[in-house]
Amino acid sequence: MEFLAQVVDFFLHLDKHLADIITEYGTLTYLILFLIVFTETGLVVMPLLPGDSLLFATGALAASTGALNPWIVIPLLIVAALMGDNVNYFVGKFLGSTIKKRERILFFKREYLEQTEAFYEKHGGKTVIMARFIPIVRTIAPFVAGAGSMTYSRYILFCVVGALLWVPTLTMLGFFFGNLPIVKKNFELVIFGIIGLSVLPMVWQFVKAKFMMPKA
């Protein structure tokens, strides 16, 4: 419970914690940010690390303090996201046949893999791009793509597009709007708003599938 409380506190006060990290570690902050993004996208068991909100807070602090250079941060975190996705994809590729032979490995059921494969088949590569903007799903999607039938040549194209959209968009939103007085005063609400907007596509797909699709 204490660990969960610390995770929640880190989420809600990212601006303060990140400012403390910059003060404490200076240029090593670039490495810390790289490792957080790499871990969130690369380790399927670490989906609760901040992603969208971290990028927003990074952009805001880059603008307000000048301690972080956005022209370094953005390419660096694009690379971190791509490296994480590739690790996750190939781990999924390695374990895919094992998952298909068993009913469950950890929290992955064979039926989940089959359903996701069908979803990928129906919606194509845009699923990979959409997943980039959805917390938790962004961590699981590369693993499932690797464990399923999506070829690497197809996956990597959409993976790169997703990273090129995700990192610059959220970082520059923080850079230009993160230091507005209303945003700084209500930073916790802004973080919740970012998370809420991020999960809207997933909620919409669920509602559409549950209530709007014709019954067989």
C-alpha positions as CSV (number, residue, x, y, z in Angstrom):
1,M,0.0,0.0,0.0
2,E,2.9,2.4,0.8
3,F,4.4,1.7,-2.7
4,L,1.0,2.4,-4.3
5,A,0.6,5.6,-2.3
6,Q,4.1,6.7,-3.5
7,V,3.2,5.9,-7.2
8,V,0.0,8.0,-6.9
9,D,1.8,10.9,-5.3
10,F,4.4,10.8,-8.0
11,F,1.7,10.9,-10.6
12,L,-0.2,13.8,-9.0
13,H,2.9,15.9,-8.2
14,L,5.0,15.2,-11.3
15,D,6.0,18.8,-11.7
16,K,7.4,19.0,-8.1
17,H,9.1,15.6,-8.2
18,L,10.6,16.3,-11.7
19,A,11.9,19.7,-10.5
20,D,13.5,18.0,-7.5
21,I,15.1,15.5,-9.8
22,I,16.5,18.3,-12.0
23,T,17.9,20.1,-8.9
24,E,19.4,16.9,-7.5
25,Y,20.8,15.2,-10.7
26,G,21.3,18.0,-13.3
27,T,22.0,16.7,-16.7
28,L,21.5,13.1,-15.5
29,T,17.8,13.9,-15.6
30,Y,18.0,13.2,-19.3
31,L,19.0,9.6,-18.5
32,I,16.4,9.2,-15.8
33,L,13.6,10.4,-18.2
34,F,15.0,8.0,-20.8
35,L,14.9,5.1,-18.4
36,I,11.3,5.9,-17.3
37,V,10.0,6.0,-20.8
38,F,11.9,3.0,-21.9
39,T,10.7,1.0,-18.9
40,E,7.0,2.0,-19.3
41,T,7.0,1.0,-23.0
42,G,9.5,-1.9,-22.8
43,L,8.5,-3.9,-19.8
44,V,5.1,-5.4,-20.0
45,V,5.0,-5.7,-16.2
46,M,5.5,-2.0,-15.6
47,P,2.4,-0.3,-17.2
48,L,1.7,2.0,-14.3
49,L,4.7,4.3,-14.8
50,P,3.8,7.8,-16.0
51,G,3.9,8.4,-19.7
52,D,1.6,11.1,-21.0
53,S,1.8,13.2,-17.9
54,L,5.6,12.8,-17.6
55,L,6.0,14.2,-21.1
56,F,3.7,17.1,-20.4
57,A,5.5,17.9,-17.1
58,T,8.9,17.6,-18.9
59,G,7.8,20.2,-21.5
60,A,6.5,22.5,-18.8
61,L,9.7,22.4,-16.8
62,A,11.8,22.8,-20.0
63,A,10.0,26.1,-20.6
64,S,10.0,27.4,-17.1
65,T,13.4,26.5,-15.9
66,G,15.5,26.1,-19.0
67,A,17.3,23.2,-17.3
68,L,16.0,20.8,-20.0
69,N,16.5,21.4,-23.7
70,P,13.4,20.3,-25.6
71,W,15.6,19.7,-28.7
72,I,17.4,17.1,-26.7
73,V,14.5,15.7,-24.7
74,I,12.2,15.0,-27.7
75,P,14.6,13.0,-29.9
76,L,15.9,11.2,-26.8
77,L,12.5,10.1,-25.6
78,I,11.4,9.1,-29.1
79,V,14.4,6.8,-29.1
80,A,13.5,5.5,-25.6
81,A,9.9,4.8,-26.7
82,L,11.1,3.0,-29.8
83,M,13.7,0.9,-28.0
84,G,11.1,0.0,-25.3
85,D,8.6,-1.0,-27.9
86,N,11.1,-3.2,-29.8
87,V,12.2,-5.0,-26.6
88,N,8.5,-5.6,-25.7
89,Y,7.7,-6.8,-29.2
90,F,10.5,-9.3,-29.4
91,V,9.8,-10.6,-25.8
92,G,6.2,-11.1,-27.0
93,K,7.6,-12.9,-30.1
94,F,9.7,-15.2,-28.0
95,L,6.8,-16.1,-25.6
96,G,4.1,-16.1,-28.2
97,S,4.2,-19.8,-29.0
98,T,4.3,-20.6,-25.3
99,I,1.2,-18.5,-24.6
100,K,-0.7,-20.1,-27.5
101,K,0.0,-23.6,-26.0
102,R,-1.2,-22.7,-22.5
103,E,-4.3,-21.1,-21.2
104,R,-2.5,-18.5,-19.2
105,I,0.9,-17.0,-18.4
106,L,0.9,-14.4,-15.7
107,F,-2.1,-12.2,-16.5
108,F,-2.1,-13.1,-20.2
109,K,-4.8,-15.6,-21.3
110,R,-4.7,-17.3,-24.7
111,E,-8.1,-15.9,-25.5
112,Y,-6.9,-12.4,-24.9
113,L,-4.2,-12.9,-27.4
114,E,-6.6,-14.3,-29.9
115,Q,-9.1,-11.4,-29.4
116,T,-6.3,-8.9,-29.8
117,E,-5.1,-10.5,-33.0
118,A,-8.6,-10.3,-34.4
119,F,-8.7,-6.6,-33.4
120,Y,-5.4,-6.0,-35.1
121,E,-6.6,-7.8,-38.2
122,K,-9.8,-5.7,-38.3
123,H,-8.4,-2.3,-37.5
124,G,-4.9,-2.6,-39.0
125,G,-1.8,-0.7,-38.1
126,K,-3.7,2.3,-36.8
127,T,-4.3,0.2,-33.6
128,V,-0.6,0.5,-32.8
129,I,-0.6,4.3,-33.3
130,M,-3.8,4.6,-31.2
131,A,-2.3,2.4,-28.4
132,R,0.6,4.8,-28.0
133,F,-1.7,7.4,-26.5
134,I,-3.5,5.1,-24.1
135,P,-1.9,4.3,-20.7
136,I,-1.4,0.6,-19.9
137,V,-2.5,-0.3,-23.4
138,R,0.6,1.4,-24.8
139,T,2.7,-1.0,-22.6
140,I,0.8,-4.2,-23.5
141,A,0.2,-3.6,-27.2
142,P,3.8,-4.2,-28.4
143,F,4.0,-7.4,-26.5
144,V,0.7,-8.7,-27.9
145,A,1.7,-7.6,-31.4
146,G,4.9,-9.7,-31.1
147,A,3.1,-12.6,-29.5
148,G,0.5,-12.5,-32.2
149,S,0.7,-12.7,-36.0
150,M,1.7,-9.1,-36.8
151,T,5.0,-9.2,-38.7
152,Y,7.8,-6.9,-37.6
153,S,8.1,-5.1,-40.9
154,R,4.4,-4.1,-40.6
155,Y,4.6,-3.3,-36.9
156,I,7.7,-1.1,-36.9
157,L,6.3,1.3,-39.4
158,F,3.3,2.1,-37.3
159,C,5.4,2.0,-34.1
160,V,7.7,4.7,-35.5
161,V,4.7,6.9,-36.6
162,G,3.2,6.5,-33.1
163,A,6.4,7.6,-31.3
164,L,6.9,10.5,-33.6
165,L,3.4,11.7,-32.8
166,W,3.3,10.9,-29.1
167,V,6.5,12.4,-27.7
168,P,6.6,15.8,-29.5
169,T,2.8,16.4,-29.1
170,L,2.6,16.0,-25.4
171,T,6.0,17.5,-24.7
172,M,5.3,20.6,-26.7
173,L,1.8,20.9,-25.2
174,G,3.5,21.1,-21.8
175,F,6.1,23.5,-23.2
176,F,3.5,26.0,-24.5
177,F,0.7,25.6,-22.0
178,G,2.2,23.9,-18.9
179,N,3.2,27.3,-17.3
180,L,-0.1,29.1,-17.7
181,P,-1.2,30.3,-14.3
182,I,-4.5,28.3,-14.4
183,V,-2.6,25.1,-15.4
184,K,0.1,25.5,-12.7
185,K,-2.6,26.2,-10.1
186,N,-4.6,23.1,-11.0
187,F,-1.7,20.8,-12.1
188,E,-3.3,17.8,-10.5
189,L,-6.6,18.3,-12.4
190,V,-4.6,18.8,-15.6
191,I,-2.8,15.5,-15.0
192,F,-6.2,13.7,-14.5
193,G,-7.5,15.4,-17.6
194,I,-4.6,14.2,-19.7
195,I,-5.1,10.6,-18.4
196,G,-8.8,10.9,-19.0
197,L,-8.4,12.1,-22.6
198,S,-5.8,9.4,-23.2
199,V,-8.2,6.6,-22.2
200,L,-11.2,8.0,-24.1
201,P,-10.5,6.0,-27.3
202,M,-10.4,2.8,-25.3
203,V,-13.7,3.7,-23.6
204,W,-15.3,4.6,-26.9
205,Q,-14.3,1.3,-28.4
206,F,-15.7,-0.6,-25.4
207,V,-19.0,1.4,-25.5
208,K,-19.3,0.9,-29.3
209,A,-18.6,-2.9,-29.0
210,K,-20.9,-3.3,-26.0
211,F,-23.9,-1.2,-26.9
212,M,-23.8,-0.1,-30.5
213,M,-22.7,-3.1,-32.5
214,P,-25.5,-5.3,-33.9
215,K,-26.0,-8.5,-32.0
216,A,-25.1,-11.7,-33.9
